[in-house]
Amino acid sequence: MAQQESARHAWAVFLTAHAVLVDAVEERLGKAGLPPFSWYDLLWALERADDGRRRMHELADLVVVSRSNLTRLVDRLEKARLVRRMPSEDDRRGAYAEITAEGRKLRRKMWPVYAAAIDELFGAHLTQAEADTVGRALQKVLTAARGDHIDGQSSRRSSVSSAS
């Protein structure tokens, strides 16, 4: 019973910390005249792809926004000329989102504000050992929640929204 109580407490703290930290990152981006974190997250997911593009269903697995909001987010970024949507050549129902040069430029402009927020709001409050432990624990939970195999035979890779 003690483990269950500890896990439930950790869950509650995790949810609250996530909401508070994302709001703080959003505030910092806004003060810098930059778009919301969800834009960064989507642009980074595209930029990490070898060819700068991903199928929409693959993108949904890599970003923080919900699947139901992904299409609207891609629409907004497409309207801002940061991404372009392209039909799949091999599947008429499928589509790709591809980052544009303007999207890459904006993502790089957002990174220093986001990186400083990570360092100041999160990293400054953890020792390296604590950060390593938190990272391993959350990766383990993420892997299990996605139905991936913990033994290294993962069918999906975790998303880390950071880059220089």
Contacts in CASP RR format, 6 or more apart in sequence:
PFRMAT RR
TARGET T0000
AUTHOR 0000-0000-0000
METHOD contacts of the structure
MODEL  1
MAQQESARHAWAVFLTAHAVLVDAVEERLGKAGLPPFSWYDLLWALERAD
DGRRRMHELADLVVVSRSNLTRLVDRLEKARLVRRMPSEDDRRGAYAEIT
AEGRKLRRKMWPVYAAAIDELFGAHLTQAEADTVGRALQKVLTAARGDHI
DGQSSRRSSVSSAS
21 121 0 8 1.000
21 122 0 8 1.000
22 37 0 8 1.000
24 117 0 8 1.000
24 121 0 8 1.000
25 37 0 8 1.000
25 114 0 8 1.000
25 117 0 8 1.000
25 118 0 8 1.000
25 121 0 8 1.000
26 36 0 8 1.000
26 37 0 8 1.000
28 113 0 8 1.000
28 114 0 8 1.000
28 116 0 8 1.000
28 117 0 8 1.000
29 35 0 8 1.000
29 36 0 8 1.000
29 37 0 8 1.000
29 40 0 8 1.000
29 110 0 8 1.000
29 113 0 8 1.000
29 114 0 8 1.000
30 36 0 8 1.000
32 113 0 8 1.000
34 106 0 8 1.000
34 109 0 8 1.000
34 110 0 8 1.000
34 113 0 8 1.000
35 106 0 8 1.000
35 110 0 8 1.000
37 64 0 8 1.000
37 114 0 8 1.000
38 63 0 8 1.000
38 64 0 8 1.000
38 65 0 8 1.000
38 69 0 8 1.000
38 73 0 8 1.000
39 73 0 8 1.000
39 76 0 8 1.000
39 77 0 8 1.000
39 82 0 8 1.000
39 106 0 8 1.000
39 110 0 8 1.000
40 107 0 8 1.000
40 110 0 8 1.000
40 111 0 8 1.000
40 114 0 8 1.000
40 161 0 8 1.000
41 63 0 8 1.000
41 64 0 8 1.000
41 65 0 8 1.000
41 159 0 8 1.000
41 161 0 8 1.000
42 59 0 8 1.000
42 63 0 8 1.000
42 65 0 8 1.000
42 70 0 8 1.000
42 73 0 8 1.000
42 74 0 8 1.000
42 77 0 8 1.000
42 83 0 8 1.000
42 97 0 8 1.000
43 77 0 8 1.000
43 82 0 8 1.000
43 83 0 8 1.000
43 99 0 8 1.000
43 103 0 8 1.000
43 104 0 8 1.000
43 106 0 8 1.000
43 107 0 8 1.000
43 110 0 8 1.000
44 107 0 8 1.000
44 161 0 8 1.000
44 162 0 8 1.000
44 163 0 8 1.000
45 54 0 8 1.000
45 59 0 8 1.000
45 62 0 8 1.000
45 63 0 8 1.000
45 159 0 8 1.000
45 161 0 8 1.000
46 52 0 8 1.000
46 53 0 8 1.000
46 54 0 8 1.000
46 59 0 8 1.000
46 83 0 8 1.000
46 97 0 8 1.000
46 98 0 8 1.000
46 99 0 8 1.000
47 99 0 8 1.000
47 104 0 8 1.000
47 107 0 8 1.000
47 163 0 8 1.000
48 163 0 8 1.000
51 98 0 8 1.000
52 98 0 8 1.000
52 99 0 8 1.000
53 86 0 8 1.000
53 96 0 8 1.000
53 97 0 8 1.000
53 98 0 8 1.000
53 99 0 8 1.000
54 62 0 8 1.000
54 96 0 8 1.000
54 97 0 8 1.000
55 88 0 8 1.000
55 94 0 8 1.000
55 95 0 8 1.000
55 96 0 8 1.000
56 70 0 8 1.000
56 71 0 8 1.000
56 74 0 8 1.000
56 94 0 8 1.000
56 95 0 8 1.000
56 96 0 8 1.000
56 97 0 8 1.000
59 70 0 8 1.000
59 74 0 8 1.000
59 97 0 8 1.000
60 67 0 8 1.000
60 70 0 8 1.000
61 146 0 8 1.000
61 156 0 8 1.000
61 159 0 8 1.000
62 159 0 8 1.000
63 70 0 8 1.000
63 73 0 8 1.000
63 159 0 8 1.000
64 159 0 8 1.000
64 161 0 8 1.000
65 73 0 8 1.000
74 83 0 8 1.000
74 85 0 8 1.000
74 97 0 8 1.000
77 83 0 8 1.000
77 97 0 8 1.000
77 103 0 8 1.000
78 84 0 8 1.000
78 85 0 8 1.000
78 97 0 8 1.000
80 102 0 8 1.000
81 100 0 8 1.000
81 102 0 8 1.000
81 103 0 8 1.000
82 99 0 8 1.000
82 100 0 8 1.000
82 102 0 8 1.000
82 103 0 8 1.000
82 106 0 8 1.000
83 97 0 8 1.000
83 98 0 8 1.000
83 99 0 8 1.000
83 100 0 8 1.000
83 103 0 8 1.000
84 97 0 8 1.000
84 98 0 8 1.000
84 100 0 8 1.000
85 95 0 8 1.000
85 96 0 8 1.000
85 97 0 8 1.000
85 98 0 8 1.000
86 95 0 8 1.000
86 96 0 8 1.000
86 97 0 8 1.000
86 98 0 8 1.000
87 94 0 8 1.000
87 95 0 8 1.000
87 96 0 8 1.000
88 94 0 8 1.000
88 95 0 8 1.000
88 96 0 8 1.000
99 107 0 8 1.000
107 163 0 8 1.000
111 162 0 8 1.000
111 163 0 8 1.000
111 164 0 8 1.000
114 161 0 8 1.000
114 162 0 8 1.000
115 162 0 8 1.000
115 164 0 8 1.000
118 162 0 8 1.000
123 131 0 8 1.000
126 134 0 8 1.000
139 158 0 8 1.000
140 150 0 8 1.000
142 158 0 8 1.000
143 149 0 8 1.000
143 150 0 8 1.000
143 154 0 8 1.000
143 158 0 8 1.000
144 150 0 8 1.000
146 155 0 8 1.000
146 156 0 8 1.000
147 155 0 8 1.000
148 154 0 8 1.000
148 155 0 8 1.000
148 156 0 8 1.000
149 155 0 8 1.000
END
